[in-house]
Amino acid sequence: MLLNLNKPLAFFDLETTGINVGSDRIVEISILKVNIDNSTDILTKRINPTIPIPEFTSKIHGIYDKDVVDCPTFKDLAPQLAQFLTHCDLAGFNSNKFDVPVLVEEFLRAGIDFDLKHRKLIDVQNIFHYMEPRNLSAAYKFYCDKPLENAHSAEADTIATYEIFKAQIARYQDTELTDEKGNKFNPIKNDMNALSHLTARNKNADLAGRIIFNDKDIEVFNFGKHKDKSVKEVFEKEPSYYNWMMQGDFPLYTKKIITQIRLSMKTN
């Protein structure tokens, strides 16, 4: 179908050094601009972020430091990108929460005031979630093909979750996917270790995800000014940071973990 446009609509996606809007940088941008007549133009650029790309991030998008070392920086490309996006509304998947804020940050660092006041922002993920709710009742209807009675009753919700889980395994255990390198694999197995690994958002050291394990299985901070830095190294160089966390509004389990890390430093 043709889109009903009164100005160009630019769909775009970013690959970045990480997920911190304020400090991470773009390593690749691709923009598909749909013109008013529905013709399209595509612009894709690899970008030198001027900071190292963490290895665990590179494993996700497949872009390593060596791939961008000779690429232009965002500042080099900013005038071309701004021109390409002139008078465009913006669209993407999870773009309102991540891609748009990161893009604006990069433009500001490059000295370009990328004004959003007169641009419409369309997040395709939000449409998806609005029309296909991702709550327990919707999942129960989708996987078990029946309405969830007594939703928000703890027992009913627990039983429904169990039934959904069994239905997911039955539905997907023979489903084959292809990774970014072209290797085929079956992510869903009737194996609790495999499913635990699959559904873990991060390899957390604490339950809140404030401390995570990096690709070398070293505990690192996942927030704040020391994000991605070794907890032990931070506590060695800045002992007051431990005290600040212990006095702060952090979960007790997080405090337990950092205390264990600190005590281990004294015994080594």
N, C-alpha and C positions, 0 to 999 in steps of 0.2 A: 504494500500500500504506500501511497505518497503521504508524506508528512505535511500538515497544514502549517506553513511557516510564514511569518512576516519579517523575520530576520534570520541569518544563518544560525545553525545549531551545531556546536562543536562537541562531539563525543571525544573524551580523552582518558588515557590511563597512564599511570606513573609506575615505574619501578624505582625503588629508593634504597638508601643505605640502611633504613630501619623504619620504625613506625612512630618516632617522636616528631611531631609536627614542627616543633620549634628548632630542633637541632639536626635532624636528618636531612639528607640532600637527594636530589633526583639523579638517577643514573641513566634513565631512559624515559622518553616521553613519546607517545604516539597520539596524534590528533586526527580524527576523521571529521572534516567539516562538511555538513550538509547545507548546501546553498538553498536559497529561496525556491529555486526551480527544481530542487531535489537532486541536482547533480552533486557529486562529492569530490573532495580533494583530501588527500592523506599526506601528513607530514610526520615522519618518525626520525628521532634523533637520539643517538647515544651521547651521554654527557659525562665529562670528568667531574665528579662531585667535589674534588679537592680535599676530600677526607677519605680514609680507608673504608672499604666496604667490608663489614664483618663477614667472616667465612660462612657462618650459619645463615646469613641473609643471602649470600651468593648462591648457596645451595638451593635456595627457594626459586630465585629468578634466573639463575645461570649466568649472571654477569659478574665477572671478577675484576679486581684492580687492573690486571694486565689488559683487559678488554677495553678499558676506557682511558688508559694512561695518555694516549695520543688524541683523545677526543676533545672538542671544545668545551669550555666551562659553560655553566648556565649564563653567566654574565656575557659571554661571547655571543650566545644564541638569543639572549633576551629580546633584543630589538626585532629579530626575525619572527620569534614566537608571538610577541605582542602584536605585530603587524598581521600575522596570520589569524589571530583571534579578534581582530578589530570588529566591533559591532556584533560579536557572537554571543548568544546565550551558551551556557555550558551544561554538559550532561556526562554522566559516568555511572559506575557501579560502586556504591559506597563513597561517592565523590564529595558529597556535602560534608561528611565527617572527616575525610582524609585527603583526597586528591586536590580539591579546591584550596583548602588551607595551606597545604604544602606548596602548591603552585604560587599562591599569593606571597608566601614567605620568600620564595626564591626570587620573585620579581622585585620585592622590596629590597632584598640584599643587593640586587643588581641596579638599584636606583630607579626602578620603574614603578610608579604607583598604578598598579593594575586594579582599576576601579570596578567594583562589583555592583554599584548602586543601580545601574541601568541594565543589568544582565539577569536573566532568569536562570535559576539553578535547578536542574532536574536530576534527581538521584534514582536511577533505575532499580537499585536494590530496595529502596523504600516503596516503590510501586509493587515490586514482587512481594514484599512482606505485608503490604496493605491488602493485596488481593489474595494472597496465599498465606494466611496467618501461621506463624511458627510457634503456636502454643500447643499445650497438651491435647486439648480437644480436637484441634485440627489434625494433629499427628494421629490421634486415635481413629478419626474418621478416614484418614488417608490409608493407614496401614491395616486397620481392622475392619474397615467399611461398616461402621456402626457408630451411632452417636454415643458420647460419653455421658452417662447418667450420673448425677450428683457430683458434677465437676467442683473442684476446690474442697471436696471432702478428702481428708488425708488418705483414708483407706481406699476410696475409689480411685484417686489419682495414682496411688502406689500400684494397685492392681493393673490399672491401665498402662502404666509405664512398663511393667513386666510384660504385658501382652504385646505392646509395641515393640519392645526389644526382641522378643522371639520372632515377631513378624518381619522385622528388619533383617535378621540373620537369614530367615527362610527366603526372603525376597532378593537379597544381595549377595549371598555367599558364593554364587557362581558367576557374579558380574565381574567382568574383566575390564580394567582401565589401562591407559597408557600414560607413562610419565613423560616429563619434558625431554628425556633422552630417547624416547621411543620404546622403552622397555615395558612389557605388559606385566600386570600384577593383579592380584585379587585382594583388595583391601579388607573386605568383610569376611571373617572366618568365625567359626564357632569355637573361638579360642579367646579366653578372657584376657590373657597377656597381650595378645595382638590388638584386641579392641580397646584395652586401656591405653596402649601406646597411640593408637589412631585418634582417640578422642581427647588426648591431652593437648591443650592449647599451647602450653609451654612446658618445659621440663622444670617444674617448680621445685625449689628447695623448701619453700613454705607454702601454705595453702592459699594465701592471698596473692601469690605471684610477685611479691616485692623482691624476693631473692630467687633467682633461677640459676640453673646450671648452663654454662656455655658449651660450645662444641667440644671443649676439652674436659668437661665434667668438673669445672671450677665454679664455685658459687660466686655470682656477680650480682650487682644491684640492677634492678629492672625499673628504676624510677630516679628522678631527681638529678642533681648535678653530677653524681657519680655513676650514672647509668652505664652499664656494660663494663664497669671496673670491678676488679676482684675485691670481694668483701674483706678478705684478710689484708690486702695491700692498703685499702682505705683505712682500716682500723690501725694499721701500723703507722701510717703517715699522719693520720688525723684521728687520734684516739677519742677526741670529744664527739665525733660523729656517732660512736656507739652510745654514748651518754644521751645525746640528743634523741636518738631513736628510742631508747628505753624510757625516756620521759615524754615522748610524743604519743600521738593518738594512733598507734600501730596495734594490730591484733596481738594478743598474748602469744599466739603460736609463732608469729614472726619474731617476737622478742626472744622466745625460747630458742629459735634457730640461730639468731645472731649471737646469743649468749653461748651456745654450743660452739660456734665458730671461734668466738673470742677465747673461750677456755682451751680449745684445741691449739691455739697459737701459743699458749703458755706452757703446754706440755711438749711441744715439738722443739 
